[in-house]
Amino acid sequence: MIKIIHPGKRFGEIAIPASKSDGQRALLAASLAKGECKIINVGESHDELSMLEAIQTLGATIEKSGHRTLTIKGITKFPSIAEINMDESGLGIRLISSVCAAHEGIYKISGKGSLESRPLTFFTENYPKFGAKIQSNNGFIPLEIQGPFKGSEVELDGSQSSQYISGLLMALPLIKENSHLHIPVLNSLPYLQMTMNTLLKFGIEILHQNYKEFIIRGNQNYIPTTYTIESDWSSASFWLVASALGMNIQLTGLSMTSLQADKKILEAFEAANCILGYKENKIRMDGRNRKPFKFDATHCPDLFPALVTFASLCDGKSEIKGVSRLAHKESDRGLVLQLEFANIGVIIILDGDVMHIHGKTSIEGGKVNSHNDHRIAMCFAIAGMFADEKIEITGAEAVSKSYPRFWDDLDALFLDSRRK
């Protein structure tokens, strides 16, 4: 699918969709509760749909009980054999694999697209430490897992992704024995905090010492509850950039007390001398006096695409740290951002873990490719509003991974093509 974005002023209001990150955690937790849970504000992204299909395969019952509300009856007994396809969900496969490994049975887990190229050696290296057997395709999907886990004291590397640790934190309370995890290096801490917050709402308690040691008591039970999924700061980041660059766009639905990692974008805007406007639960950003900025995105790497669009129109050199976290996303985002922004006249230099963006007062139009990466497609949609000529995006359908209605929301904004 090709999407053409014409430059021009947009204005209007955007209702931010549900967080697929929060949603997948909540849906899986609900499936593990013995009884019925009500999950409110369920999104429609491909990742959430994959999780819903997975928990149904494992025995959960799902009924629609209102607008974006599901009643989930938890799994009474895990099947002895199951095949699960997690589509392209990196978080989904990291959560569901550990939960399956906590149970006695044989579980074959696969995926497609970008998930086929994501290394999953964490599983093959660490599951045997908990007594589970695992086979893989040389560290890639498909996986075959045979549980159950047994309690253990293990040191783990959390530098690759906190999602692996989140999966273990969701799974280990279900086994008989206690577990003790030592994690000297941990990236993306806010996402792990989100997991622990979700677990607490479902009755699971985990002790930790400064997020470097975790004591997980076994024989815990997920408790049925009503859970409202937060609106997504990751999706909001693109519209906030549009607002900061001069579009009269207001956002609704966001929680200012959210633990989502990508809420950190507010700190990047502050570093760029922007002012947050918050009134009657509506958010906008004033970037009329913006300047180049420095920001560490190591623990919130999904912000890179949106922030690169923003930095491209901050006149001067901006620096974003955390490039090492970008290699195994839906694309190799560091290289893709460098390549595709060059197509619209923006110079990006990759210097080890730091990205240098040479911002300008205006950017060119041109043709770009999403590389089947939802966040790349969305960041160029925002760039197209401010370009000198139209921007043509190939692979625009990639947005469905996290934000299926993105193009509808963009098209619903009022456009005054006479003004830029």
C-alpha positions in Angstrom: 0.0 0.0 0.0 1.3 3.4 -1.0 0.1 6.5 1.0 0.8 10.0 -0.3 1.0 12.8 2.3 0.6 16.3 1.0 2.0 19.2 3.0 -0.4 21.6 4.7 -1.8 22.7 8.1 -3.9 20.1 9.9 -6.1 20.7 12.9 -8.4 18.7 15.0 -8.6 16.2 17.9 -7.3 12.7 18.1 -8.5 10.0 20.5 -5.4 8.0 21.3 -5.9 4.2 20.9 -5.3 1.6 23.5 -1.7 0.6 24.4 -0.9 -2.7 22.7 1.9 -3.1 25.3 -0.4 -2.7 28.3 -3.1 -4.7 26.4 -1.1 -7.8 25.8 0.0 -8.0 29.4 -3.6 -7.6 30.6 -5.1 -10.1 28.2 -2.6 -12.7 29.2 -3.0 -12.0 32.9 -6.8 -12.3 32.5 -6.4 -15.7 30.9 -4.4 -16.9 33.9 -7.0 -15.9 36.4 -9.4 -18.6 37.7 -12.7 -17.0 36.9 -13.9 -14.1 34.8 -12.1 -10.8 34.2 -13.5 -7.8 32.4 -11.0 -6.0 30.2 -12.0 -2.5 29.1 -10.6 -0.4 26.2 -9.2 -3.4 24.2 -7.4 -2.3 21.1 -7.5 -3.8 17.6 -3.8 -4.0 16.7 -2.4 -7.1 15.1 -0.4 -7.8 18.2 -3.4 -7.7 20.5 -5.4 -9.9 18.1 -2.5 -12.4 18.1 -2.5 -12.5 21.9 -6.3 -13.1 21.9 -5.9 -16.0 19.5 -3.1 -17.4 21.6 -5.0 -17.4 24.9 -8.0 -19.0 23.2 -5.8 -21.7 21.9 -4.6 -22.4 25.4 -8.2 -22.6 26.7 -9.4 -19.1 27.6 -13.0 -18.2 26.7 -13.6 -14.7 25.3 -16.9 -12.8 25.0 -17.5 -9.3 23.8 -19.5 -7.5 26.5 -19.5 -3.9 25.3 -17.7 -1.4 23.2 -14.0 -2.5 23.3 -14.8 -4.5 26.4 -14.1 -8.2 26.7 -15.1 -10.7 29.4 -12.4 -13.4 29.6 -12.9 -16.6 31.5 -9.5 -18.0 32.5 -7.8 -21.2 31.4 -8.9 -24.0 33.7 -6.2 -26.5 32.5 -3.4 -25.9 30.0 -3.5 -28.3 27.0 -0.8 -31.0 26.9 0.0 -30.1 23.3 -0.6 -26.8 21.5 0.5 -24.8 18.5 0.6 -21.0 18.8 1.3 -18.4 16.1 2.2 -15.0 17.5 2.2 -13.3 14.0 4.9 -10.5 14.3 4.5 -9.7 18.0 7.9 -9.6 19.8 6.4 -8.9 23.1 3.7 -11.5 22.6 6.2 -14.4 21.9 8.3 -13.4 24.9 5.4 -13.4 27.3 3.5 -16.5 26.0 6.6 -18.7 25.7 7.5 -18.3 29.4 3.9 -18.8 30.5 3.7 -22.0 28.4 7.0 -23.2 29.8 5.6 -22.9 33.3 3.2 -25.7 32.5 3.6 -29.4 31.7 3.1 -29.9 28.0 4.7 -29.5 24.6 4.1 -26.1 23.0 5.1 -25.2 19.4 5.3 -21.4 19.0 5.8 -19.7 15.6 5.4 -16.4 13.9 6.0 -14.6 10.7 7.5 -11.5 9.0 9.9 -9.6 11.1 9.6 -12.1 14.0 11.4 -14.6 11.8 14.6 -12.6 12.0 14.5 -11.7 15.7 17.0 -13.8 17.7 15.5 -15.6 20.6 18.7 -17.1 22.1 17.6 -15.9 25.6 15.2 -18.8 25.6 17.6 -21.4 24.5 20.3 -20.2 26.9 18.1 -19.8 30.0 15.0 -22.0 29.9 17.1 -25.1 30.7 18.2 -23.4 33.9 14.6 -23.6 35.0 14.3 -27.2 34.0 12.4 -26.7 30.7 13.5 -28.2 27.4 13.5 -26.0 24.3 14.3 -26.4 20.6 14.7 -23.6 18.1 15.8 -23.0 14.5 19.3 -22.0 15.5 18.0 -19.4 17.9 15.1 -18.3 15.8 11.4 -19.4 15.5 9.8 -21.8 15.4 10.2 -22.9 19.1 9.3 -26.1 20.7 9.0 -25.8 24.5 8.5 -28.6 27.0 7.8 -27.6 30.6 7.3 -27.3 33.4 9.6 -24.7 34.9 11.1 -25.5 38.3 12.1 -22.8 40.8 15.7 -21.8 40.6 18.2 -19.1 41.5 19.6 -17.7 38.2 21.6 -14.7 36.9 20.1 -13.3 33.7 21.1 -10.7 31.1 18.4 -8.1 30.8 20.3 -5.8 28.4 18.8 -7.3 25.3 15.2 -6.7 26.2 13.2 -6.4 29.4 10.4 -8.3 27.7 12.1 -11.6 28.4 12.2 -10.8 32.1 8.5 -9.7 32.0 7.6 -13.1 30.6 9.4 -14.8 33.5 7.8 -12.6 36.0 4.4 -13.5 34.6 5.2 -17.2 34.6 7.2 -18.0 37.7 4.5 -17.2 40.2 2.5 -20.1 38.7 5.0 -22.9 39.5 5.3 -24.7 42.8 8.7 -23.5 44.0 10.1 -20.0 44.7 12.5 -18.4 42.3 15.3 -15.9 42.7 16.5 -13.8 39.7 19.7 -11.8 39.6 19.7 -9.2 36.8 22.8 -6.9 37.0 22.0 -5.2 33.7 18.5 -4.3 32.7 17.3 -2.1 29.8 13.8 -0.6 29.3 13.0 -0.6 33.0 9.7 1.3 32.6 8.3 -1.7 30.7 9.2 -4.0 33.5 7.6 -1.7 36.0 4.5 -1.8 33.8 4.5 -5.6 34.0 4.8 -5.5 37.8 2.0 -3.0 38.0 -0.3 -5.2 35.9 0.6 -8.3 38.0 -0.2 -6.5 41.2 -3.7 -5.6 39.9 -4.2 -9.3 39.2 -3.1 -10.3 42.7 0.5 -11.3 42.0 3.3 -10.0 44.3 6.9 -9.9 43.4 9.7 -8.6 45.6 12.7 -6.8 44.2 15.8 -5.0 45.3 16.4 -2.0 43.1 15.2 -4.1 40.1 18.5 -6.0 40.2 17.2 -9.0 42.3 13.7 -10.5 42.2 12.2 -12.9 44.6 9.2 -14.6 43.1 7.0 -16.7 45.4 5.5 -19.8 43.8 2.0 -21.1 44.1 0.4 -17.7 43.6 -2.9 -17.3 41.9 -4.0 -14.7 39.4 -7.2 -13.1 40.8 -10.1 -12.1 38.6 -10.5 -8.3 38.2 -11.7 -5.5 36.0 -8.9 -3.9 34.2 -8.9 -0.8 31.9 -6.1 -0.7 29.3 -4.4 2.7 29.1 -4.3 4.8 25.9 -0.9 4.5 24.2 1.9 7.0 24.6 3.8 5.3 21.8 1.0 6.1 19.3 0.6 9.6 20.8 4.2 10.4 20.2 3.7 11.0 16.5 0.8 13.4 17.0 2.7 15.2 19.8 5.5 15.8 17.3 3.0 17.2 14.8 1.7 19.5 17.5 5.1 20.6 18.6 6.0 21.4 15.0 3.0 23.7 14.6 -0.1 21.7 13.9 -3.2 22.6 16.0 -3.8 19.0 17.1 -5.1 18.0 20.6 -4.9 14.5 22.1 -7.4 12.9 24.4 -7.3 9.8 26.5 -3.7 9.9 27.9 -2.9 9.3 31.5 -0.3 11.7 32.9 0.5 9.2 35.7 1.2 6.4 33.3 4.2 4.1 33.7 4.5 3.6 30.0 8.1 4.2 28.9 7.2 6.4 25.9 5.7 9.0 28.2 9.4 10.1 28.5 8.9 12.0 25.2 7.7 14.8 27.4 11.2 15.1 28.7 12.6 15.3 25.2 10.2 18.1 24.4 11.3 19.9 27.6 14.9 19.6 26.5 13.9 21.1 23.2 12.3 24.1 24.9 8.7 23.1 24.1 5.8 23.8 26.4 3.1 21.2 27.3 -0.5 22.4 27.2 -2.9 20.3 29.4 -6.5 21.3 29.8 -9.6 19.4 30.4 -7.8 16.1 29.7 -6.6 17.4 26.4 -2.9 17.6 25.5 -1.1 19.7 23.0 2.5 20.8 22.6 3.8 24.3 21.9 7.1 24.1 20.0 7.3 27.6 18.6 10.6 28.3 20.4 12.0 24.8 19.9 15.7 24.2 19.6 18.0 21.2 18.9 18.1 18.8 21.9 19.9 15.8 23.5 17.9 12.9 24.8 18.7 9.4 26.1 16.2 6.9 24.6 18.0 3.8 25.8 15.0 2.8 28.0 12.4 4.0 25.5 13.8 3.1 22.0 10.4 3.1 20.3 10.5 6.9 20.5 13.3 7.1 18.0 11.2 7.4 14.8 8.9 10.2 16.2 11.9 12.1 17.7 13.8 11.9 14.5 11.0 13.6 12.6 10.9 16.2 15.3 14.7 16.7 15.3 14.7 17.0 11.5 12.8 20.3 11.9 14.8 21.6 14.9 17.4 23.8 13.1 20.8 22.5 14.2 22.2 19.2 15.4 20.2 17.0 17.9 21.6 13.9 19.6 19.6 10.8 20.6 21.3 8.0 22.6 20.3 4.4 22.4 21.0 3.3 18.8 22.1 -0.1 20.1 18.5 -0.9 21.0 17.2 -0.5 17.4 18.8 -3.4 15.5 16.2 -6.0 16.3 12.9 -4.1 15.9 10.5 -4.6 13.0 13.4 -3.2 11.0 17.0 -2.2 11.8 15.6 1.2 12.7 18.9 3.0 13.1 20.0 2.2 9.6 16.5 2.6 8.1 16.0 6.0 9.6 19.3 7.1 8.3 18.6 5.7 4.8 15.0 7.0 4.4 15.5 10.4 5.9 18.3 10.9 3.4 15.6 10.5 0.7 14.0 13.7 2.0 17.2 15.6 2.5 17.9 15.1 6.2 21.4 14.0 7.2 21.7 11.5 10.0 25.0 10.3 11.4 25.3 7.1 13.4 28.2 7.3 15.9 28.2 4.1 18.0 25.2 4.4 20.4 24.4 8.0 19.4 22.4 9.3 16.5 23.1 12.8 15.3 20.3 14.4 13.3 21.1 17.5 11.4 17.9 19.5 11.5 16.7 22.1 9.1 14.1 24.8 8.7 12.4 22.8 6.0 12.6 19.3 4.6 12.2 18.0 1.1 9.4 15.8 -0.3 10.3 12.4 -1.9 9.7 8.7 -1.8 10.3 6.6 1.3 9.8 3.0 2.3 8.5 1.8 5.7 10.5 -1.5 5.5 7.3 -3.1 7.0 7.9 -1.1 10.2 4.8 0.6 11.6 6.7 3.3 13.4 8.7 4.2 10.3 5.5 4.6 8.3 3.9 6.8 11.0 7.0 9.1 11.4 7.0 9.9 7.7 3.3 10.6 7.7 4.1 13.4 10.2 7.1 14.5 8.2 4.9 14.8 5.1 2.8 17.5 6.7 5.8 19.8 6.9 7.7 18.9 3.7 8.1 21.2 0.7 6.5 18.7 -1.6 4.5 15.5 -1.1 6.0 12.4 0.6 5.1 9.0 -0.8 5.2 6.1 1.6 5.5 2.6 0.4 4.5 -0.1 2.8 2.0 2.2 4.6 -0.1 -0.8 5.7 2.5 -1.6 8.3 0.7 0.7 10.8 -1.8 -2.0 11.4 0.7 -3.8 13.7 0.0 -1.2 16.5 -2.4 1.5 15.2 -4.9 0.2 12.6 -6.8 3.4 12.3 -3.8 5.7 12.0 -4.6 6.7 8.4 -8.2 7.2 9.2 -7.3 9.5 12.1 -4.9 11.4 9.8 -7.5 11.8 7.1 -10.1 12.9 9.6 -8.0 16.0 10.6 -9.0 19.2 8.9 -6.6 20.2 6.2 -5.9 23.7 5.0 -3.6 23.1 2.1 -3.2 26.8 1.5 -1.1 27.2 4.6 2.1 25.5 5.7 
